[in-house]
Amino acid sequence: MLNRRAFALPILAAALAAPVAAQLASTERVDLDAIYRIKEEGLQRSKVMELESYLTDVYGPRLANSPEIKEAGDWAQKTLRDWGLANVHEETWHFGRGWHNARMVALAVAPRAYPLIAYPKPWTPGTNGPVTAEAVLAVISTEKDFDTWRGKLKGKFVLTMPLRDVPAHFEAPGHRYTDAELADLAKQPDAARGRGRGNFQAQQEFNRKRAQFFKDEGVAALLDYSRGDGGTVFVQAPQGVSRDPKDPLQPAQVTLAVEHYGRIARTLEKKIPVTLQLDVDNKFYDEDQNAFNIAAEIPGTDKADELVMVGAHFDSWASGTGATDNAAGSAVMMEAMRILKSTGVKLRRTVRIGLWGGEEEGLLGSKEYVKAHFADPATMQLKPEHAKLAGYFNVDNGTGQIRGVYLQGNEAVAPIFQAWMEPFRNMGVATLAIDTTGGTDHLSYDASACRDSSSFRTRSSTTHGRTIRTWTSTNASSRRT
C-alpha cells in the first residue's frame, strides 16, 4: 500500500507543474528535470502515509460539522502553513446542526448473550441510557402495513428489513482493473445506456410517513442492515432526516452487521423471543451550524493571476475512519502540494488546494466554493476568477495507484494529457478514459464550465472541470475506478 500510494504523488504533482496549454496542440513541452525532482521527492521522502494516519487514526471519522472534522481542519491548516503555503484559510457556509456519537453498545441478552456489531445513524437521537427490550421483525413496505402493526411496537426494537441472502465469498472483494478493462474505458461509451429514477418522490413521501408512524408508535429504536457483509457495514443517515434544529427528530436508528441482524431475525421467525440491550449516546451541536472548506496555495510566477486547482473532499461518514473515502484523496492532494513546495519547481500559474466539506451530503462544500468564486450554475453569471481558472483535478473513489485520467467526455484535451502522462508510462499511467464519472466534487466545477462555441478552445483545452482518478476498487464506493 505504501509503494502504491507513493506512486500516485509524483504523477499528480508533475501534472500540476506541467504547462497548461492555452490552445489545443498535439504535443506539450514536458520539463523532465522538474519531473525527476518531483519523482525523487515523492518516492524517497513521501509523507503521504503519515498524513493519512493523522486523518484516520487521530481525526477519523470526519462527519460534516462534527467536532472531529473541526479538529482535523485545524490540523490541516497548521500543516499547510508549516510547509510554507500561502493564503491558508477556511471558507464557511451554512450546513446545519452538528452530530457526534459518544457511546455505542449493543448486546443480545436472550435467548443467548452475544455482542452486536452496530453503528448509530447520523443525525438521529440516542437511547437516553441503556435500554433493554424485546426485538420484533416488522417490515412495513406499504401503507396497509401500518394497520397491521399499529399498537404493537411501543418500546420495542424494530427490525425493519426482510432477510437477504448473504453468499459466501470465494474471490477477493477487491478488484483492480485489468489491461482489457482499462482499454474498454478508453473507448467511446454507449450513448443509450442509463437507468430511470422510478417514482422517487412517491417513495420519499412513503418513507416520511413510515418514519412518523414509528415515532408515533413509540419504538425504542429502529434496526436495519447495510449492503456490506463479512465485517463491512455501510452506515448513512436515514432518508428524510433533517439537520435543522427546528424540525422534529426521527426515532433512534442503528445499522447492524447483516450477519447479526440475520441471527436475530431467524430466531424471531422460529417464534422464540429475542431481548436486546442498546446504549446509544448521540450528541447534537446547534451553536455553530456552519461547515467549512479549506484553501491554500503556492503562488505562481509570470502567470500568477491564473489558477490551477486540486481538491478532494475532507469529510467522511460517521461509522469509520474515512480512510478511502476520502482521507486518501485529501492526503494525496496535500502531499502533492508539499512536493511542489519542497522541490521548488517553477510554477508559472498559482496552484491552489481545496479540501471540501459536506461532499457526502451532496457535494455541498465544492458547490458553495464554485458559486462563490467562479459561477452560479443556476444562472451561469460568471465571476472574474472564472476566466483565470485553468483546470481542476480531483481525487476520490478510493486509494491505490493512479493509472490514468477520466476526460469527462472532453476528447479535445486528450493530447495534452497524453504528453503529460508519457514520463509515467513505466509506472502504469497509460489510460485516458473518454467516459464520464460522477458522484464527487469535480461535478461542481464541470457544472460551471463554459459551453458556448466562442469559449470552447480555452475552457476545454485547459481541462476545466476534469478529474484525475485512482483506478482501483474500494469498499468506500461501488464504482471500480
C-alpha positions as CSV (number, residue, x, y, z in Angstrom):
1,M,0.0,0.0,0.0
2,L,2.8,2.4,0.8
3,N,4.5,2.0,-2.5
4,R,1.3,2.3,-4.5
5,R,0.3,5.4,-2.6
6,A,3.7,6.9,-3.2
7,F,3.5,6.3,-6.9
8,A,0.4,8.5,-7.1
9,L,2.0,11.6,-5.8
10,P,4.8,12.2,-8.4
11,I,2.2,11.7,-11.1
12,L,-0.2,14.3,-9.8
13,A,2.5,16.8,-8.8
14,A,4.0,16.6,-12.3
15,A,0.7,17.3,-13.9
16,L,0.4,20.4,-11.8
17,A,3.9,21.6,-12.6
18,A,3.4,21.0,-16.3
19,P,2.4,24.0,-18.5
20,V,-1.3,24.2,-19.2
21,A,-1.9,24.8,-22.9
22,A,-3.8,27.9,-24.0
23,Q,-4.9,26.2,-27.1
24,L,-5.1,22.7,-28.4
25,A,-1.9,21.1,-29.5
26,S,-0.8,17.6,-30.5
27,T,2.3,17.9,-28.3
28,E,3.2,19.5,-25.0
29,R,6.5,20.6,-23.6
30,V,7.4,18.5,-20.6
31,D,10.1,19.7,-18.1
32,L,11.9,16.4,-17.5
33,D,14.2,18.0,-14.9
34,A,11.2,19.0,-12.8
35,I,9.7,15.6,-13.2
36,Y,12.9,14.0,-11.9
37,R,12.9,16.2,-8.8
38,I,9.2,15.5,-8.2
39,K,9.7,11.8,-8.6
40,E,12.7,11.8,-6.2
41,E,10.8,13.7,-3.5
42,G,7.6,11.7,-3.8
43,L,9.3,8.3,-3.9
44,Q,12.2,8.8,-1.5
45,R,10.7,11.2,1.1
46,S,7.0,10.7,1.0
47,K,4.8,12.0,3.8
48,V,1.5,10.7,2.4
49,M,1.0,7.8,4.8
50,E,1.8,10.0,7.8
51,L,-0.9,12.4,6.5
52,E,-3.3,9.5,6.1
53,S,-2.6,8.3,9.6
54,Y,-3.4,11.7,11.1
55,L,-6.6,12.0,9.1
56,T,-7.8,8.5,10.1
57,D,-6.2,7.2,13.3
58,V,-6.3,10.6,15.0
59,Y,-9.1,12.6,13.4
60,G,-11.4,10.0,11.9
61,P,-14.3,9.9,11.4
62,R,-14.9,13.4,10.0
63,L,-18.6,13.8,9.6
64,A,-19.5,17.3,8.3
65,N,-19.8,19.9,11.1
66,S,-18.7,17.4,13.8
67,P,-16.1,18.0,16.5
68,E,-13.8,15.6,14.7
69,I,-13.8,17.4,11.4
70,K,-13.2,20.8,13.1
71,E,-10.1,19.3,14.9
72,A,-9.0,17.8,11.6
73,G,-9.4,21.2,9.9
74,D,-7.2,22.9,12.5
75,W,-4.5,20.3,12.0
76,A,-4.7,20.5,8.2
77,Q,-4.3,24.3,8.2
78,K,-1.4,24.2,10.6
79,T,0.3,21.5,8.5
80,L,-0.2,23.6,5.3
81,R,1.2,26.7,7.0
82,D,4.2,24.8,8.4
83,W,5.0,23.7,4.8
84,G,5.1,27.4,3.8
85,L,1.9,27.5,1.7
86,A,0.3,30.9,1.3
87,N,-3.2,32.2,2.0
88,V,-4.2,29.2,4.2
89,H,-7.8,29.8,5.4
90,E,-11.3,28.5,5.9
91,E,-14.4,29.5,4.0
92,T,-17.6,28.7,5.8
93,W,-21.1,28.1,4.6
94,H,-24.4,27.1,6.2
95,F,-24.8,23.3,6.7
96,G,-27.0,22.7,9.7
97,R,-26.6,21.1,13.1
98,G,-23.6,19.0,14.0
99,W,-23.8,15.4,15.3
100,H,-21.5,13.1,17.2
101,N,-21.7,9.6,18.7
102,A,-20.1,9.4,22.1
103,R,-21.1,5.8,23.0
104,M,-22.5,2.8,21.2
105,V,-23.0,-0.5,23.0
106,A,-25.3,-3.2,21.5
107,L,-25.9,-6.7,23.0
108,A,-28.2,-9.6,22.6
109,V,-29.4,-10.6,26.1
110,A,-31.7,-13.6,25.4
111,P,-32.1,-16.3,24.4
112,R,-28.3,-16.2,24.1
113,A,-26.0,-13.4,25.1
114,Y,-23.6,-12.1,22.4
115,P,-22.2,-8.7,21.4
116,L,-23.6,-7.0,18.3
117,I,-21.7,-5.1,15.6
118,A,-23.8,-2.0,15.4
119,Y,-23.5,1.7,14.5
120,P,-25.9,4.6,15.0
121,K,-27.2,6.6,12.0
122,P,-26.1,10.2,11.9
123,W,-28.5,12.9,13.0
124,T,-30.7,10.5,14.9
125,P,-31.1,10.7,18.7
126,G,-29.7,8.1,21.1
127,T,-31.5,5.9,23.7
128,N,-31.0,8.2,26.7
129,G,-29.1,5.5,28.6
130,P,-29.2,1.7,28.4
131,V,-32.5,0.2,27.2
132,T,-33.4,-3.4,27.4
133,A,-36.4,-4.5,25.3
134,E,-37.8,-7.2,23.0
135,A,-37.0,-7.3,19.3
136,V,-39.7,-7.6,16.7
137,L,-39.5,-8.1,12.9
138,A,-41.9,-5.6,11.4
139,V,-41.3,-4.9,7.7
140,I,-43.5,-2.1,6.5
141,S,-43.5,-1.7,2.8
142,T,-47.0,-0.4,2.0
143,E,-49.4,1.8,3.8
144,K,-51.6,-1.2,4.5
145,D,-48.9,-2.4,6.8
146,F,-49.5,0.5,9.2
147,D,-52.7,-1.1,10.3
148,T,-51.1,-4.5,10.8
149,W,-48.6,-3.1,13.3
150,R,-50.4,-0.2,14.9
151,G,-50.4,-0.5,18.7
152,K,-47.8,-3.4,18.7
153,L,-44.5,-1.7,18.6
154,K,-44.3,0.6,21.6
155,G,-41.0,0.2,23.5
156,K,-39.7,-2.5,21.0
157,F,-36.5,-2.7,19.0
158,V,-38.0,-2.9,15.5
159,L,-36.2,-4.8,12.7
160,T,-37.4,-3.0,9.7
161,M,-35.9,-5.0,6.7
162,P,-36.6,-8.5,5.4
163,L,-33.8,-11.0,5.5
164,R,-31.5,-11.2,2.5
165,D,-29.1,-13.8,1.2
166,V,-25.5,-13.5,2.3
167,P,-23.5,-15.6,-0.2
168,A,-20.0,-16.9,0.6
169,H,-17.0,-15.1,-0.8
170,F,-14.8,-17.3,-2.9
171,E,-13.0,-14.5,-4.6
172,A,-11.3,-11.4,-3.1
173,P,-13.8,-8.5,-2.9
174,G,-11.2,-6.0,-4.2
175,H,-10.8,-5.8,-7.9
176,R,-8.1,-4.0,-9.9
177,Y,-8.8,-3.2,-13.5
178,T,-7.2,-5.5,-16.0
179,D,-5.5,-4.1,-19.1
180,A,-8.5,-5.2,-21.1
181,E,-10.9,-3.3,-18.8
182,L,-8.7,-0.2,-19.0
183,A,-8.8,-0.4,-22.8
184,D,-12.6,-0.6,-22.6
185,L,-12.6,2.6,-20.5
186,A,-10.8,4.4,-23.3
187,K,-13.5,3.6,-25.8
188,Q,-16.5,5.7,-26.7
189,P,-19.3,4.9,-24.2
190,D,-22.7,3.7,-25.3
191,A,-24.9,6.8,-25.6
192,A,-28.0,4.8,-25.0
193,R,-27.2,3.4,-21.5
194,G,-28.7,4.8,-18.3
195,R,-31.3,4.0,-15.7
196,G,-34.5,5.6,-14.8
197,R,-35.1,7.1,-11.4
198,G,-38.5,5.5,-10.9
199,N,-41.2,7.1,-8.7
200,F,-38.7,8.8,-6.4
201,Q,-41.0,11.4,-4.9
202,A,-43.6,8.8,-4.0
203,Q,-41.1,6.7,-2.3
204,Q,-39.7,9.7,-0.4
205,E,-43.2,10.5,0.8
206,F,-43.9,7.0,2.0
207,N,-40.5,7.0,3.8
208,R,-41.6,10.1,5.6
209,K,-44.9,8.6,6.6
210,R,-43.2,5.4,7.9
211,A,-40.7,7.3,10.0
212,Q,-43.6,9.3,11.5
213,F,-45.5,6.1,12.2
214,F,-42.6,4.6,14.1
215,K,-42.2,7.7,16.1
216,D,-45.9,7.9,16.9
217,E,-45.8,4.2,18.0
218,G,-43.1,5.0,20.5
219,V,-40.5,2.4,19.3
220,A,-37.3,2.1,21.4
221,A,-35.1,2.1,18.2
222,L,-35.2,1.1,14.6
223,L,-32.7,-1.5,13.3
224,D,-31.6,-2.3,9.8
225,Y,-28.6,-3.7,7.9
226,S,-26.5,-2.4,5.0
227,R,-25.3,-3.9,1.7
228,G,-22.0,-4.9,3.2
229,D,-21.1,-8.2,4.8
230,G,-18.1,-10.1,6.1
231,G,-17.3,-7.4,8.6
232,T,-18.1,-4.4,6.3
233,V,-21.0,-2.2,7.4
234,F,-22.2,0.8,5.4
235,V,-24.0,3.4,7.6
236,Q,-25.7,6.5,6.3
237,A,-28.2,9.0,7.6
238,P,-31.8,7.8,7.3
239,Q,-33.9,9.1,4.4
240,G,-35.6,12.3,5.2
241,V,-33.5,13.1,8.3
242,S,-33.2,16.9,8.9
243,R,-30.2,18.9,10.1
244,D,-32.4,21.8,11.0
245,P,-32.7,22.0,14.8
246,K,-36.3,23.3,14.4
247,D,-37.5,20.1,12.7
248,P,-38.7,17.1,14.7
249,L,-36.3,14.2,15.3
250,Q,-36.7,10.8,13.8
251,P,-36.6,7.8,16.2
252,A,-33.2,6.3,17.3
253,Q,-31.8,4.3,14.5
254,V,-29.0,1.7,14.3
255,T,-27.4,-0.3,11.5
256,L,-26.3,-3.8,12.4
257,A,-23.9,-6.1,10.6
258,V,-26.1,-8.2,8.3
259,E,-24.9,-11.5,10.0
260,H,-26.1,-10.3,13.4
261,Y,-29.3,-8.9,12.0
262,G,-30.0,-12.2,10.3
263,R,-29.4,-14.2,13.5
264,I,-31.9,-12.1,15.4
265,A,-34.5,-12.3,12.6
266,R,-34.2,-16.1,12.1
267,T,-34.6,-16.6,15.8
268,L,-37.8,-14.5,15.8
269,E,-39.1,-16.4,12.8
270,K,-38.9,-19.5,15.0
271,K,-41.3,-17.8,17.4
272,I,-38.5,-17.5,20.0
273,P,-38.4,-14.2,21.8
274,V,-35.2,-12.1,21.5
275,T,-34.2,-9.5,24.0
276,L,-31.6,-6.8,23.1
277,Q,-29.9,-4.1,25.1
278,L,-28.8,-0.8,23.4
279,D,-26.9,2.1,24.9
280,V,-26.5,4.9,22.3
281,D,-25.3,8.3,23.3
282,N,-25.6,10.7,20.4
283,K,-25.0,14.5,20.8
284,F,-26.2,17.4,18.7
285,Y,-24.3,20.6,18.1
286,D,-26.6,23.6,17.3
287,E,-24.5,26.6,18.3
288,D,-22.4,26.7,15.1
289,Q,-24.2,25.4,12.0
290,N,-21.5,26.3,9.5
291,A,-19.4,23.8,7.7
292,F,-16.1,24.8,6.0
293,N,-13.8,24.3,3.1
294,I,-10.0,24.8,3.4
295,A,-8.0,26.5,0.8
296,A,-4.2,27.2,0.5
297,E,-1.9,27.9,-2.5
298,I,1.5,28.2,-3.9
299,P,1.9,31.4,-5.9
300,G,2.9,31.3,-9.5
301,T,5.5,33.4,-11.2
302,D,4.8,35.2,-14.6
303,K,1.2,33.9,-14.7
304,A,0.4,34.1,-11.0
305,D,-3.0,35.5,-11.7
306,E,-4.0,32.3,-13.5
307,L,-5.1,29.4,-11.3
308,V,-4.8,25.6,-11.3
309,M,-6.8,23.8,-8.6
310,V,-6.6,20.4,-6.9
311,G,-9.1,19.1,-4.5
312,A,-10.6,16.2,-2.5
313,H,-13.4,16.0,0.0
314,F,-12.3,16.3,3.6
315,D,-15.4,14.9,5.2
316,S,-16.4,11.3,5.8
317,W,-19.3,9.3,7.3
318,A,-19.5,8.7,11.0
319,S,-19.1,4.9,11.3
320,G,-15.5,4.5,10.2
321,T,-12.2,6.5,10.0
322,G,-12.9,7.7,6.4
323,A,-9.7,6.1,5.1
324,T,-10.6,5.5,1.5
325,D,-13.5,8.0,1.3
326,N,-11.8,10.3,1.3
327,A,-8.7,10.7,3.6
328,A,-6.9,9.0,0.7
329,G,-7.7,11.8,-1.7
330,S,-7.1,14.6,0.9
331,A,-3.7,13.1,1.8
332,V,-2.7,12.7,-1.9
333,M,-3.6,16.3,-2.6
334,M,-1.9,17.7,0.5
335,E,1.2,15.6,-0.4
336,A,1.2,16.9,-4.0
337,M,1.3,20.4,-2.6
338,R,4.1,19.5,-0.2
339,I,6.1,18.0,-3.1
340,L,5.7,21.1,-5.2
341,K,6.7,23.4,-2.4
342,S,9.6,21.4,-1.1
343,T,11.2,20.8,-4.6
344,G,10.9,24.4,-5.5
345,V,9.9,23.6,-9.1
346,K,8.9,26.6,-11.1
347,L,5.2,27.1,-11.2
348,R,4.1,29.7,-13.8
349,R,0.5,29.6,-12.5
350,T,-0.7,29.7,-8.9
351,V,-1.7,26.2,-7.6
352,R,-4.5,26.1,-5.1
353,I,-5.7,23.2,-3.0
354,G,-9.3,22.9,-1.9
355,L,-10.4,20.4,0.9
356,W,-14.1,20.2,0.7
357,G,-16.7,19.8,3.4
358,G,-20.1,18.3,3.0
359,E,-19.4,16.1,0.0
360,E,-21.2,13.1,1.5
361,E,-24.4,15.2,1.8
362,G,-24.4,16.2,-1.8
363,L,-21.1,17.9,-2.9
364,L,-22.2,20.9,-0.7
365,G,-18.8,22.4,0.0
366,S,-17.4,22.4,-3.5
367,K,-20.7,23.7,-4.8
368,E,-20.6,26.6,-2.4
369,Y,-16.9,27.3,-3.4
370,V,-17.6,27.3,-7.1
371,K,-20.6,29.5,-6.6
372,A,-18.6,32.0,-4.5
373,H,-15.6,32.1,-6.8
374,F,-16.4,31.1,-10.3
375,A,-20.1,31.0,-11.3
376,D,-23.6,30.1,-10.1
377,P,-24.6,27.2,-12.3
378,A,-28.2,28.2,-12.0
379,T,-27.6,31.5,-13.8
380,M,-24.1,31.0,-15.3
381,Q,-23.3,34.6,-14.3
382,L,-19.5,34.3,-14.4
383,K,-17.3,35.8,-11.8
384,P,-13.9,37.4,-12.8
385,E,-12.0,34.3,-11.3
386,H,-13.7,32.1,-13.8
387,A,-11.7,33.3,-16.7
388,K,-8.5,32.7,-14.8
389,L,-9.2,29.1,-13.8
390,A,-7.1,26.8,-16.0
391,G,-8.3,23.5,-14.6
392,Y,-9.3,21.4,-11.6
393,F,-8.0,18.0,-10.6
394,N,-10.0,15.7,-8.2
395,V,-9.1,12.5,-6.4
396,D,-11.9,10.4,-4.8
397,N,-13.3,6.9,-5.3
398,G,-10.7,5.1,-3.2
399,T,-7.0,4.6,-2.9
400,G,-4.2,3.0,-4.9
401,Q,-2.1,3.7,-7.9
402,I,-3.2,6.4,-10.3
403,R,-3.4,4.7,-13.7
404,G,-4.9,7.4,-15.9
405,V,-7.4,10.2,-16.2
406,Y,-11.1,10.5,-16.8
407,L,-11.6,13.0,-19.5
408,Q,-15.2,13.6,-18.5
409,G,-16.2,13.4,-22.2
410,N,-13.7,16.0,-23.2
411,E,-11.7,14.5,-26.1
412,A,-10.1,17.8,-27.1
413,V,-7.9,17.7,-24.0
414,A,-6.6,14.1,-24.6
415,P,-3.4,15.1,-26.5
416,I,-2.3,17.3,-23.6
417,F,-2.8,14.6,-21.0
418,Q,-1.0,12.1,-23.3
419,A,2.1,14.2,-23.3
420,W,1.9,14.8,-19.5
421,M,1.5,11.1,-18.8
422,E,4.3,9.8,-21.0
423,P,7.1,10.1,-18.4
424,F,4.9,7.9,-16.1
425,R,4.0,5.2,-18.5
426,N,6.6,2.9,-16.9
427,M,4.7,3.4,-13.7
428,G,1.4,2.2,-15.2
429,V,-0.1,5.5,-16.1
430,A,-1.4,5.0,-19.6
431,T,-5.2,5.2,-19.9
432,L,-7.3,8.1,-20.9
433,A,-11.0,7.3,-20.3
434,I,-13.3,9.3,-22.5
435,D,-16.2,8.3,-20.3
436,T,-17.6,10.4,-17.5
437,T,-17.6,9.6,-13.8
438,G,-19.7,11.1,-11.2
439,G,-20.6,11.3,-7.5
440,T,-17.8,13.6,-6.4
441,D,-16.6,17.2,-6.4
442,H,-15.4,17.6,-10.0
443,L,-19.1,17.8,-10.9
444,S,-19.3,21.2,-9.1
445,Y,-16.6,22.6,-11.4
446,D,-18.0,20.9,-14.5
447,A,-21.4,22.5,-13.9
448,S,-19.8,26.0,-14.3
449,A,-17.7,25.2,-17.4
450,C,-18.4,27.4,-20.4
451,R,-20.4,25.6,-23.1
452,D,-20.6,28.3,-25.9
453,S,-18.5,27.8,-29.0
454,S,-16.6,31.1,-28.5
455,S,-15.1,29.9,-25.2
456,F,-14.7,26.2,-26.2
457,R,-11.0,26.4,-27.2
458,T,-9.8,28.0,-24.0
459,R,-12.1,26.2,-21.5
460,S,-12.0,22.7,-22.8
461,S,-8.3,22.7,-23.7
462,T,-7.4,23.5,-20.1
463,T,-9.4,20.6,-18.7
464,H,-11.9,22.8,-16.9
465,G,-13.9,20.6,-14.6
466,R,-11.9,17.5,-15.3
467,T,-10.9,14.9,-12.8
468,I,-8.0,12.6,-12.0
469,R,-9.0,9.3,-10.5
470,T,-7.3,6.4,-8.7
471,W,-8.3,3.4,-10.6
472,T,-8.7,0.6,-8.1
473,S,-11.5,-1.0,-6.2
474,T,-12.6,0.1,-2.7
475,N,-15.2,-0.7,-0.1
476,A,-15.9,3.0,0.0
477,S,-17.5,3.1,-3.4
478,S,-19.4,0.8,-5.7
479,R,-17.5,2.4,-8.7
480,R,-14.5,0.4,-9.6
481,T,-12.3,3.4,-10.5
